[in-house]
Amino acid sequence: MDQYEKVKNQLDELGIEFDKVEHEPALTTEDADRFIEGKAGVRTKSMFLTDKKKRSWFLVIMDDVKRLDMKAFGELVETKGIKMASEESLMEKMMLPAGTVSVFGLINNAKHDIQVYFDEEIMSEEILTFHPNRNDITLFVKTPDVLKFLDNLGYEAHIVQL
């Protein structure tokens, strides 16, 4: 089954409504923003991170124009050596290629060993945007429904100041 279809089926099962925009593959957040210009919703970026020894895994979601201070995030989660996870780790943990990371990739995380962190700045917004495990589609989902999706998968959403 196609990655998007897996996401769509899960959202449908939960009764979560969403808007969908199909577009050319977005290789950067700037591309993605350009393709969905004029639609309401926070443009998010999702980063898949790990520690130096690859013992801890993190999915960090924030506004796509904001930069993450890796050292400060490491202090927040009490883990040293935070860095971007490799493409190989991304494929192993979420079965996704680079450029498609989002909360929806957690559908594929069989071990449930990824911790999820949202920047509190975006959580007061009505709608968040994500790729549904493909970078040629953007979904617009109500913020409470994103949390409902995560809860259904068995993940706790940590809302923190980044």
C-alpha positions in Angstrom: 0.0 0.0 0.0 1.2 3.5 -0.9 2.5 5.6 2.1 -0.1 8.2 1.5 -2.9 5.6 1.5 -1.7 4.3 4.9 -1.9 7.8 6.3 -5.3 8.5 4.7 -6.8 5.2 5.9 -5.6 5.9 9.5 -7.0 9.5 9.4 -10.3 8.2 8.0 -10.6 5.5 10.7 -10.2 8.2 13.3 -12.7 10.5 11.7 -10.1 13.1 11.2 -10.8 15.5 8.3 -8.1 17.1 6.3 -7.4 19.2 3.3 -5.0 17.9 0.7 -2.9 19.8 -1.8 -1.0 17.8 -4.5 2.1 19.4 -6.0 5.5 18.8 -7.4 7.9 17.0 -5.0 9.0 19.5 -2.4 12.7 19.1 -1.7 13.0 22.0 0.7 10.6 23.8 3.1 10.8 26.8 0.8 9.5 24.6 -2.1 6.7 23.3 0.1 5.7 26.8 1.2 5.5 27.9 -2.4 3.2 25.1 -3.4 0.7 25.8 -0.7 0.9 29.6 -0.7 -2.4 31.3 0.3 -3.8 28.4 2.3 -4.2 28.8 6.1 -2.1 26.7 8.3 1.4 26.6 10.0 4.1 25.4 7.7 5.9 22.9 9.8 9.3 21.3 9.6 9.8 17.9 11.1 13.3 16.8 12.1 14.4 13.3 12.9 17.2 13.5 15.5 19.3 11.1 17.5 22.1 11.1 20.0 25.8 10.4 19.3 25.4 6.7 20.2 22.0 6.2 18.4 20.3 5.2 21.6 17.6 7.9 21.7 15.4 9.0 18.8 13.4 12.3 18.6 10.9 13.8 16.2 10.9 17.6 16.6 8.1 19.6 14.9 8.3 23.4 14.7 7.5 26.3 12.4 9.5 25.9 9.2 11.1 29.3 9.5 12.5 28.7 13.0 15.9 27.2 13.7 16.5 24.5 16.3 19.3 25.0 18.8 20.5 21.4 19.0 22.5 22.0 22.1 19.6 23.6 23.9 17.3 20.7 22.8 19.8 18.2 24.1 19.8 20.0 27.5 16.0 19.9 27.4 15.8 16.2 26.8 18.9 15.5 29.0 20.8 13.9 26.1 24.2 14.8 24.8 25.4 14.9 21.2 22.0 15.6 19.5 22.3 15.5 15.8 20.3 14.9 12.6 19.7 11.1 12.2 21.1 9.5 9.1 19.0 8.6 6.0 19.7 5.0 6.9 18.3 5.5 10.4 15.2 7.3 9.0 14.6 4.4 6.7 15.1 1.8 9.5 12.9 3.6 12.0 10.1 5.1 9.9 10.6 3.5 6.5 10.9 6.9 4.9 13.3 8.6 2.5 14.8 12.0 3.4 12.4 14.9 2.7 9.3 13.1 3.8 9.6 13.2 7.6 6.5 14.1 9.6 4.3 12.8 12.4 2.7 10.5 9.9 6.0 8.5 9.7 5.3 7.2 13.2 2.8 4.8 11.6 5.8 2.8 10.5 7.8 2.9 13.8 7.2 -0.6 15.0 9.3 -0.3 18.1 7.6 3.0 19.3 11.0 4.2 20.3 10.8 7.8 19.0 9.9 10.7 21.3 7.8 13.4 19.8 8.4 17.1 20.6 6.3 20.1 19.4 7.4 23.7 19.7 4.7 25.3 21.9 4.6 28.3 19.6 2.7 26.4 16.9 0.3 24.5 19.1 -2.1 27.5 19.5 -2.6 27.6 15.8 -5.7 26.0 14.3 -4.1 24.1 11.5 -0.7 22.3 11.0 0.7 21.1 7.7 2.6 17.9 7.0 3.7 15.7 4.2 1.8 12.4 4.4 5.1 10.3 4.1 5.4 11.6 0.5 6.7 15.0 -0.5 4.3 15.6 -3.4 1.3 16.1 -1.1 0.7 18.4 1.8 -2.1 17.8 4.3 -3.7 20.5 6.4 -4.9 19.0 9.7 -6.5 20.7 12.8 -4.0 20.8 15.6 -6.2 18.8 18.1 -6.6 16.1 15.4 -2.8 15.8 15.1 -2.6 15.1 18.8 -5.5 12.6 18.5 -3.6 10.8 15.7 -0.5 10.5 17.9 -2.4 9.4 20.9 -4.1 6.7 18.8 -0.7 5.4 17.8 0.4 5.4 21.5 2.8 8.4 21.4 2.9 11.2 23.9 3.3 14.7 22.4 5.7 16.7 24.5 5.0 20.4 24.0 8.0 22.5 24.8 9.6 25.9 24.2 12.2 25.5 21.5 
